[in-house]
Amino acid sequence: MRRIDKILEYIAEKTRGFPEDALLQSEGITAAEIAADQNMLRNNVSKELNELLRADRIIKIKGRPVKFLHKQTIEEMFRIHLKEKQIEVNSLGEILQTGEQEDPFYSLIGFKGSMRNQVEQGKAAILYPPRGLHTLIVGQTGVGKTMFAKLMYNYGKHMKRFTEQAPFIVFNCADYYNNPQLLLSHIFGHVKGAFTGADQEKQGLVEKADGGILFLDEIHRLPPEGQEMIFYFMDTHTYNKLGESERKRSANVLLVAATTEDPGSSMLKTFIRRIPITINIPPFQERMPSEQLRILKHLLESEALRVNKPIRVESEVAKALIGSVTYGNIGQLKSNIQLVCAKGFLDSIRENRDDIGLDFKVLPGNIREGLFNIGKSRRESEELESISSQLYITPEGSHAAEEDVLEPPFNLYKLIEDKISLLKDEGLDDSYINKFITTDVNIHIKSFYNRFYNQKGSRERILKIVDREILEFADQVKLLVEQELNRKYSDRFVYAFSLHLSAFLKRIREKKYGGKPVYDPVDPNDEEYKMALTIKDMIESGFGISVPEAEITYVAILLKSVEEERKGNVGIIVAAHGNSTASSIVGVVDSLLGTSGICAVDMPLDVSPREILEIILGKVQSIDNGRGVLLLVDMGSLLSFEAAIMERLGIKVKTLDMVSTPLALEAVRKASLLDMELEDIYRSLKDFRGYNNLEASTGAVLDNKVIITVCSSGKGAAIKVKEFVEKIVYDLTQKKIAVIPAKVRELDKVIKEQQAKQTVLAVIGVKRPADPNVPFIPLEQLIDATGEELLRELLLNHELPVVQDNQGVVIKDLCEDSLKEFLTYLNPHKILGSLMSFVKELERGLQTEFEYAMKVQLAIHTAHALERMVIHDGLVYRGETAMLDPHMMNAVNQACAIFSSGINLSLSDDEKYYICEMLGDVYKTDPLSGQSV
């Protein structure tokens, strides 16, 4: 390749790589950069650049240093035709403002790319003397056949082939497919009396289109007699109306037809032969990835203009939208965009946002799965990686640009101030405003946190928005408030506070802080308000500024909101007939899970349903945290309460019948531990039938061995615990054991009675036995690994056949349930055994035993990694691999071999690096012994 060609190719490639907003900011390629990259002398490069400028191949951006851009690439990116020669300007904006979009086809995305041949065909059809060439446009539904025909029409006007007043008539042949007579009447018109109901002469479409284009969509639906009349008109440009015997009428009409079918199989061959040009419009999936992205931006710009709000689009959302296009092409993409924008628009109204945020988590399932379709083409996947972390689409019709990362998106001032005046104008009292503002702030914080924090590299993302000094200051504040308020705040507070502080400091710096509190919804005696006073002093000391009194209120609201969010789980009520049935179930749940936000409603048979409804109404009102209430009942008749409760209280309620202790345990676990929403809990528990009910015939029975359970709420509750313990023992031994429930007051008596007949392995419950020789396991320990391990040791000490390769029962249950919620392609039940073996092999390789939480974290993270391998979308490790512990890396490699042999999947090296990094955050290995420390 010649030197000048190498330089031109390099400029073209670099120009394509610049974002459009960077190009508008006078970005470009310098001669020094070309010389360094291509290993050429600077003088030679300058010489060739001057030659390329004279040849009109590049654009020169004057300044220091001088920069260059590829002209054709600029024309394609901005869809404009640059007529000037040897363009030398101070900025690209100058020529974009004066450039003439004279050729309508320049507005077509891909006019010099995947649509180049189609454009040339369309132009030839319009210009061919003397009248142009009739054209058939073939393509799937939604590819833009009508739009292409309209561009041909505009090009005809541009080239003076048509007058400015020339008609463009559109007709869909499918509209009258079942009535050929009426269809022909529409196309060619009819005379009075041509058929019953023809009271007067009618002008046809051919007559209306005289001097322009008649676009016949879905022409394959035209009946044979209609096709014959059309091709006769093509030959002679004469026609007759329906009811006339002679073809004495004429019209100068260019026919452009469109079809989604194969013309050879759906239309008369004599008709096809008369159409000299057939233009095939490629489907969306066959368009270049860069074109797909520009089509997406164009459609988003249309929606931004429609709702008059900017639209923020996460990169995952953009890819999912592109990948969601299957049969419907651009039409389907437009429909999908309108769907998600409509939801985002409603959210922006509810949250009083100035823009629309499109978040991957709120996408409908069919659109979300589009993200996985991207990975099917490696080239497409790589090219779409050019999508930035966010697209920012403005309603002014400008080109998409990245969001301004210098402007913090979380503004507590605007959030509070905009709403307080509205609430006070409505005459609401201070207590209601206090509750509303606190809840509203909480919703905004959680919404932002879910979009921002729950993405990989969250701390790096936040550092693009706030200074490191502010983020580190927020970390110090978090430690202080946790100690002083005796609460646990998550990173959600750190990010929300750092964003708020950044906005506050910016307001002070720009002298935009009014310093006047609009309203003070926080009681000065509240501990949050007192803590805010301390934080005010820290800000003044740390940043050397004076903090207005109004800031105390804002910080107090932030402290209160995030804390209240931590408490707000879905409420759960157990309602069952009988004097103590519901209380017994709730007692077991509380014993196992501690304070769990669940309450009981016992329904004696002599109490009327109306009285029970009033009791439940009171319970729902007291237990609701703003996320709804799940009602667990024993009979389907109580399902009728659901509608009455929602109507009376306006609180979302879902009801499940056939309540049992396992059902209540699962509900509380999903609400408290997994923080699931009401609908998700209800959906996941609809078909729940307990923890693998054990039949008496399953496996052998352990003779002469017994475990005693004891519960404070009585024997009924102890029976429920009995079922729970039986399952754990069975999973450990594959055998059943006798489990005897006992009342608290009768515990020691029952122990003596059982010891006279058999061995008491342990007492599990809420009371320690008087006999110190009887092992005791507290109920609450069964929910973590410690209680299970104690039970395992007891069984081993009594020479019972514990299944050695069986992992933690509770761990397995938690992992399987969590994976059921989030895995799409892998079967959680089938891969769980391999995951447990993987964790066990890691423990063996590192000569350590992981903590309970670490086992769960490892299993779930690795499951997601395996799924990424299935869809070929593995993570790329950005850290320094040389910093990873070699011994730990070796252990991970050996453990991962389980997946190759067990489920025929292999993790990539990058995924292994992340597992090693996860382990390195918690465990270190001794370089001499290789053991974890």
Buried (B, 14 or more C-beta within 10 A) or exposed (E): EEEBEBBBEBBBEBBBEBBBBBBBEBBBBBBEBBBEBBEBEEEBBBBBBEBBBEEBBBBBBEEEEBBBBBBBBBBBBBBBEBEBEEBEBEBBEEBBEEBEEEBBBBBBBBBBBBBEEBBEBBBBBBEEEEEBBBBBBBBBBBBBBBEBBBBBBBBBBBBEBBEEEBBBBBBBBEBBBEEBEBBBBBBBBBBEEBEEEBEEEBEBBBBBBBBBBBBBBBBBBBBEEBBBBBBBBBEEBEBBBBBBEEBEBEBBBBBBBBBBEEBEEBBBEEBBEBBEBBBEBBBBBEBBBBBBBBBBBBBBBBBBBEBEBBBBBBBBBBBBBBBBBEEBBBBBBBBBBBBBBEBBBEBBEEBEBEBBBBBBEBBEEEBBBBBBBBBEBEEBBEBBEEBBBBBBBBBEEBBBBBBEBEEBBBBBBEBBBEBBEEBBEEEBEEEEBBBBBBBBBBBBBBBBBBBBBEBEEBEEBBBEBBEEEBBEBBBEBBEBBEEEBEBEBEBBBBBBBBBBBBBBBBBBEEEEBEEEBBBBBBEEEEBBBBBBEBBBEBBEEBBEEEBBEBBBBBBBBBBBBBBBBBEBBBBBBBBBBBEBBBBBBBBBBBBBBEEBBBBBBBBEEEEEEEEBBEBBBEBBBEBBBBBBBBBBBBEEEBEEBBEEBBEEBEBBBBBBBEBBBBBBBBBBBBBBBBEBBBEBBBEBBEEBEBBEEBEEEEEEEBEEBBBBBBBBBBBBBBBBBBBBBBBBBBBBBBBBBBBBBBBBEEBBEBBEEBBEEBEBBBBBBBBBBEBEEBBBBBBBBBBBBBBBBBBBEBBEEEEBEBEEEBBBBBBBBBBBBBBEEEBEEBEBEEBBBBBBBBBBBBBEBBBBEBEBEBBBBBBBBBBBBBBBBBBBEBBEBEEEEEEBBEBBBBBBBEBBEBBEEBBEBBBBEBBBBBBBBBBBEEBBBEEEEBEBE
